Every structure is written in structure tokens, then in C-alpha cells.
Amino acid sequence: MNPEVVITCAVTGAGDTVGKHPHIPITPEQIAESAIDAAKAGAAIVHCHVRDPATGKGCRDVALYREVVARIRDSEVDVVINLTSGMGGDLVIGPDEAPTAFGQDTDLVGALDRLPHVEELLPEICSLDCGSLNFGDGSLVYVSTPDMLRRGAKRIRELGVKPELEVFDTGHLSFALQMLSEGLLDDPPLFQLCYGIPWGAPADVGVLKACVDMLPPGSNWTAFAISRNQMAFAEQAVMLGGHVRVGLEDNLYLSRGVFASNAQLVERARNIAESLGARVLAPDEARDKFGLVKRG
């Protein structure tokens, strides 16, 4: 069991959750306020996407990231900022008779074009999605090729930002380990093991255990599962020696029919960890454990 747990809160994500929850953070002010509330509840790290304030859809607008980060850094609450670099990988395949007639929701750019906000704002962590994936039913594919990943990892390392290696299936973990062997990642590596996203790795504790057993000694890792499995996987992660991620990006409810806030989800995860006898780490302790450079 892990006796010293870091809690990450994934504040809003980019998924189609606006309209499914009455208080999904959309504007930079809402995202920053929700992140700060999560930190006050015990999250050492906040993982942030931004959304178009007019539509609620996820986007890559650097100005929106700039406002979110400034609001968090200007607050009196210390928290590690983790920005996504996953936007820009969406490819909507056309109909079977014309697969290259890509859908209007396609947003596909190269590795470096996914990083302008990281280059400008220099968060302590940014995510790096370690492989391509059929994302849900239909024709959406998330694209992150080996060439893209090597180029992105190299640039993130040059910036002095810690990549959070997002693993949605076992092949993604294999390639993350390959990048580590090629010297593209600094020690200690930081893995994020992700479960329950259709059609990635299922939310099955046996699959989680298999991935944990593949990790190099000394690795730091967090695991999460989406929806109703969020808190069950928070407990499993602690029991298997890892850290915890919760938040509205992954789950909207405290219980059936009861909407959650980010702070409430963090508070529940903290209670789970502490009930197991673990201590929840503060941001400076998380920086020491994960080998982070404090920014801002």
C-alpha cells in the first residue's frame, strides 16, 4: 500500500459533459475557481483543459490557458498545475465509402502544435498521451503516433516540464517504456494509468495490476477509472502503491443522481486514502516526490 498519496483533480476535461451537469466549469474563471476549491479540499495537483466559453467545447486557445493559469497562480492557494497537451489529436474518419472525407469535428495537428500553451506558461506537468485510440463508438480516432510522441517528449523535456505519461491501453505503456529506454524521459517517470474509456483498457483491477507490474522500479504512477468506478479505483490505486486522480473530467456524480463538485470528489478521495491509513501529501511534498520544478 502507498502510505503517502498525491491526489490530482481533473477539473473539466474536453468531453461532451456540458448540459449533462449543471455546473461543469466552462469559462477560465470557473475553471480556475474550481481548481482552487479542489486544492483547498486536498488536491496537490490540478489537471486543466480549457473550453470555448461560447460553446463549452474543448479547445486549444492559448489565451484561455493563460487566464486560467494566471488566476490560479495569483491566488493564495499553492497547487501544482498540470496542463493537457492532448488537444489536437482528434480525427473523425469519414463514411465507409469516403474515409478520407474527415468529419467537421476533426482537430488534428502535429506534436509541436499541441504545445504552444506549455511553451508559454511552463506548467510543472503536462500530459502526453502515449498512443492512438479508437475513442468511443463511431469514427473518432485519437491520434498520437510514435513519431509524434518522440518529438513531443523531446520538446517537453527541453522545456523542463514533467510529462505525465497517459496510458489508455497496454500498448501505450509499452511505448512509454520504449521512450524511457531511449532517454527521452527524465527519472523518475510519471505514469497516468487510465481505465474505462471506450475502447481503451477496461476498468478491471486485474488489468490495472498487470500494468503496475510492468512499471520500472522507482516510477511514480496514478490510476483512475471513469464514471461509477472512480472511487473504487481510487482505493485500488492506493492499495497497489499508487496515487489518485478524481474530478469532473472523469465522473459527474457523488452517488446515483447526485451531482458532484470537484472539491467534493477530492474530499471523498482524501477520506478513502486516510481511511486506509495513508497520508495525503501537500503540493510541496508532491513536488519532491515527483521531481518537479516549481513555477510561477
ABEGO torsion letter per residue (X at the ends): XBABBBBBBBAAEABBABGABAABBABAAAAAAAAAAAAAAGBABBBBBBBBAAAGBBBABAAAAAAAAAAAAABABBBBBBBBAABGABBBBBBAABAABBBAABBBBBAAAAAAAAAAAGBABBBBBAEBBBBEBEABBBBBBAAAAAAAAAAAAAAGBBBBBBBABAAAAAAAAAAAAAGABBOBBBBBBBBGBOBBBBBBAAAAAAAAAABBBGBBBBBBBBEAAAAAAAAAAAAAGBBBBBEAAABABABBGBBBBAAAAAAAAAAAAAAAGBBBBBAAAAAAAAGBBBBX
